[in-house]
Amino acid sequence: MKPVARSDRIEGLTDPEFLSGLLGQVRQVERASLGTPGFSGSTHARLRVHLTDGDRLSLVLKHTRLESDWTSYRSGDLHGREAMILSTPELAEVWDVFASPYLAYAVEPGEFGLLTHDLAPYLLPDVREPIAPTTEDALLSRLARLHARYWDGASAPSWLCRHARYGSLLGPVLIGDDPEPPPPSPFRERVLEGWREAFARLPANVARRLRAPATEHERAYAHLPRTLVHGDVRVANFAILPGERVAAFDWAGAGHAPATLDLGWYLAANASGLARPKEAGSNATAHWSKRRSAGRSPASNGARWSSPRCSSARSCCWGPRRSRSKTNGPAPAPNGSGGSRASPRPPAYRVAAILIVPPSGASACTSATTCMRAGSPIKCGVIARVTKSASTWATS
């Protein structure tokens, strides 16, 4: 992918002269406010660009002020991650995995702007209905490739979101003395209601673990390999383009964390839209065990993780496989020629969709209806609102 153009000013992204350098001679630009769902502090506008040759193009301008965007200020974003990911050479291979929707960007003190193609015709609907299995396969395979590309990278940019920040973004800390500015209303109230409902139903040992500081979870799982994660893998943040390409956007939560953060959040945030039931043997997560990265090996032996261990309410517990069964034969070599690899494979995942092994000794959950990332609660208390049924734990 060629470098994304940069403007000196956010308003310059709509300037006909600037756009002419990207699109061809521009005659006129029409701008209209574009409402978006959710509680983001960003604003969006649709640009109708008229070229002198008669063509018309539709673009979208996103403008974010860090101090008013709750994801930014609660995740410690001081630079504008969505813009930084476009200007960091070390992350250029992201766009070998995903199609880039970005045309240009601009950064000013405390704010940034992004100019993208209008993906409206290709967006996945943000509705409570299952997506097609082929669509889910396309999304999951791209995520696996992204994680493999940056597996166990030790030199991650400092501006990426860190592991502990995910745990406190919308965690139980909101109920107590939260040092960070709160999310906007009524979103905050919904999160609080979700956590209170969860804690009213949870066993005491599970509730105690969920209430632990996010930094404690980060220390406990510091041995897990880190990779680049998208941070918000709702299906509404992807688009299926012609030619079986997948575009990814809304990288405000991009971070350096265990891959299970993306995997768990995918199941939780898309609970009603998964192509395959989580409880079924052929659920979406089983597909991960068939995925390999395209010719990449992890940087260290840390790629072989321990068994999935989790303490959570109504959860599926993720963890990469320890090793491939001997009956399945060796993993393919990076060049596809066969044979075994000298170093461990990049992420290939399986899921304990029903059985969970929490540290307390509980062994089974009969209502695996949402998901948390292995080792620590994922970032949102509204998970408790996905279902009204409570988990029943059977101790061994």
N, C-alpha and C positions, 0 to 999 in steps of 0.2 A: 504494500500500500504506500502511495506517495505521501509525504508529510502533509498534515492538515494545515491549511493556511491560518495565519494569525493576524488579527487586526490590533492596532494600538488602542482602540476604544471599543466598548461594547456597542455603542450606537453606530460605529463604523461598519458593523456586520450587516447593516441594512442599507448602506450607502451604495447607490447605483454604480459608482466608479469602482468601488472595491468588488462588488459582485460581478462586474464586467470582466475582471481578471480571472474569475472562477468559472463563469457560465457562458461567456460571450457577451456581445454588446447588449446592455440592458437599457430599455427605454423607460420603464416605469416599475415602481415597487409599491404594492398596496399592502397595508398592514392591518390585521384584525386581531383583537384579543381572543385567546383560545383558552377556554376553561378546561381544567383537568381534574380527574377524581383524586380523592385522597386529601392529605393534610400537609402537603409540602408547602414550604414557604417560597417556592420558585414561581415565577410567572412565565406564561407561554404566549406566543403570538404566531399566527400563520402569515407568511409572506407570499403574496401572489406576484411573481416576477414575470414581467412582460419583456421579451427580447425583441430586438429590432427586426429579426427575421420572421416574426409572427408567432414563435413558440411561446408557451406559457409554462412556468414551473411553479411548483408549490413547495415551500420550505417552512421550517419551524424554527423559531428563535426561543431559546430557554435562557432566562435571566435569573440568577441566584445571588441573593445577598446572604452571606454566611451567618451574620448575626440574627437573621430572622428565619432561617431554615432550620427546623428542629433536628433533622438528621445531621446537619453540619455541626451545630453547636454541641449536640450530645455525643457525637462520635469524635470530637476533638479535631475537626477539619479546619485548619487555619489557612489553607492554601486554595481549596477548590479542587477536590480529587478528580472530578469529572473532566476538568481542564488539564490537570497535571498528567493524567493518564495518556493524553494526546501529545504531550510535549516531552515525555520521558523515553529516551531511546531504548532503555533496558526493557521497556514494556511494549515495544513495537510488534513483537510476535503475537500479542493478543489479537491483532487483526489478520494474522494467518489462520486463526481459529474461527473468529467471528467476522462477519462482514461489517465494515464500519459505516454508520449512517452519517458521520460527521463531515462537514464541508469546511468549517472554520470555527475559530474560537477567539475570545479576547479575555484578558485578565486585568482587572483594576484592583486597587486596594480594597479588600473585604468583599469583593464581588467578581463574578465572571459571567460570560455569555457563551452559549453554544449554538451554532447554526447547523442544522441537520436537514437531510432530505425528509420530506413528509412521508412517513411510513404508514399513514392511516389505512391504505388499502391492504396492507400486509400484517397488521397487528393481530395478535391473538386476543380474542375477546376476554375481557375481565369479568367473567360471569361464572355462576356456580353450576357449570356443566362440564362433563369430561371432554378433554381434548382428544384428538385422534391418536391412536398408538404410534403411527408413523411420525406425528409431530413431536410426541414425547420422546421417541427414540432420537430424533434430530437434536432436541435440546440437551438430553442427557449425554449424548456422545460428544457434543461440543464442550460441555462442562468438564467431562473427563479429560479431554484433550487440553483444555486450559490448565487444569490442575497439574497434569503431567508436564507441561511446558515449564512450569515454575516450581516444580516439586523440590521441597527442602532447600529453596534458595536462601543463602545466608546473607546476601547483600540487597535485601528488599529496600526500596525507597522509604525513608523515614516518615513520609506523609501518608502512607497507607494506614488504614485503621488497624489497630492492634487488637489482639485476642480479648483482653479484658474489657475493652470498650463495647464489644458486642453484648457482653453479659450485663452491662449496666445501662445499655441504650434504652430499653423498656422493661428492665427487670424489676424484681420485688423491691429494689431500692426506692422506687417511687412511693411506696407505702410509708417508708420511714423518713429519715433525715437525708434527703437527696441533695448533694451539694451542687448539682448541675441545674441550670434553668429547666423548667418542666416542658414537656410537649404542649402543643396548643390544645385548647378545649374545642370540641367535646372529646377529642381523642384521648386526652389524659384520663378523663373520667371513665372512659370505656376500658382502658388498660387497668386502672385501679379496680374496677368492678370485676374484671376477669381474674386478677390475682386473688382478690378476696374470696371469690367463689372457689378458686382452686384450693386455697389454703383451708377452707372450711371442709373440704372433702379429703384432703391428703393425709396419709399416715404421718405421724409426728417426725419420724426420721427423714422422710422424703422432704417435708416442708423445711426442716432444719437445713438440709443440704441446699435446697433452692435459695434459701435466704443468705447463704454464705456470700461474702463479698466476691465480686467478679475477679478481683486480683488473686484471691485464694484458688479459684478454679484455674486461673491461668498458670499459677505456680505448680499446681498438682498435675497438670497435663503439659508441662513445658517440654517433656521428652518426645511429644508427638511431632512429626515433621510438619513444617509449615509450607504453604503454597499461596499463590495469588488466588483470592476468592472474589467473586463478584459482589457478594454481600446482600443482594436482594433479588433472589432468583424466582420472583413471581413470574408467571407466564406472560403477564401484561408488559414485562420489560424486555420482551423479545419479539422479533418479527420474522416470519418465514418468507423469504424473497424468492423470486424466480431462480431456477437453476439449483434448487435445494440448498441455497445459502441461508444462514441464520444470522440476523443482525441482533446485537445486544446494545442496550443503552441504559441510562440511569445507573451510573457507576459511583454514586455518592457514597455507597457503603463499601467500596473496594478495599480489601485489606490483606494482611499477611497473617494467616491463621490456618488451623487444621482444615482440611478439605471437607470434613464432616459438617462444618458450619453451613456451607452451601447445600450439602446433601440433605441435612435435616430440615433446613428452612424450605427447601423445595417441597418436601412432603407436607410441612405444616401450612405454609402460605397458600398452597394449591390443593388443600385437602379435598375440596369438593370438585376439583377440576382434573384430577389425575385420570389418566387413561385406563389404569388398572387398579383395582382395589388394593390397598396396602395389606389387608389381611389375607389376600389370595397368594398362593404359591407363585403365580405368574405376575405378581405386582411389578410396578414400575422399577422398583429397586433391584429386582433380580436381573434386570437388563444390564446393570453396571458390571456384573461379573463377566460379561462377554466383551467388554470394551477394553481396548488397548490404546495407548497413545501412538501417534504416528512417528515411530522411530526414535522415541526418547526414553532414556533410562533415568531413574532417580539418582540424586547425588550421593546418597548414603544408604547404609543399611537400615536407617530409620524408617524406610518405606514399609517394612514389615511391622505392622502395628500389633498391639496386644488385642485380646478378644474384646468385643464391644462391651463396655461397662457403663451403665448410666443409672441415674437416680432421677426419676421424673414422673409426672402424672400424665396418664393417657398418651403414652409415647411409643414410638418405634425407636429402636436403638441401632445406630449405624456403626460400622467398623470395616475397614478393608480386610481382605482375606489374609490369613497367615501364609498360606502357600497353596499352590494349585495341586489338585489331586493327581497322583501318579498315573491314574488310569486315563487322564485327559491328555497326557503327553506333555512335552515341553512347550513353553511359550514360544511364539514365533520370534525369530531374530529381528533386529531393527530393520534390516533390508528386506524382510519378508521371505528370506530364503530357508527358514526353518532352523532348528537347532535351539539349544538353550542359551540364555543370556548369562554372562559372567556376573552381572550385578542384578540386584532385585528389580522387579518390574515397577513401573509407575502405578498410580492408583487403579485398582480394579476392585470393585466394591461388591459386598453382599449386605444383606440386611437381616437382622433378627426381628422379623415383622411382628411376631407375637411374644416370643420368649425374650425376656430381659434379665440381665444379671446385674442388679445393683449391688453396691458394696455392702448393704445391710444383710444380704443373703436372700432377699426375695427373688423368686425364680420365674415367675410368670405373670403376665398381665392379660386380662381377658378383654380389655377394651383399648386396643392399640389404635386410637383414633386421631392422634396428632403426633408430632415428632419433635424431639429435641436433639441437639448435636451431642455426640458421644462425649461424656465426661463433664458436661456442664449444661445448664438450662439455656435454651436458645433465647433470643433477645426479646421476646414479646409476651406480655401477660395476657393478651387477647386470645392466645391459644386456648385458654380455658373456656372461651365462648364458642369454640368450634362445635362442641357437643355438650349436651346436658348430662350425659351419662358419666358416672364416675368410674375410675379404674378400680378393679378388685385385685389385690395382690395376694398371691398364694406363696407362703413361705415354705422353704424346704426343711 
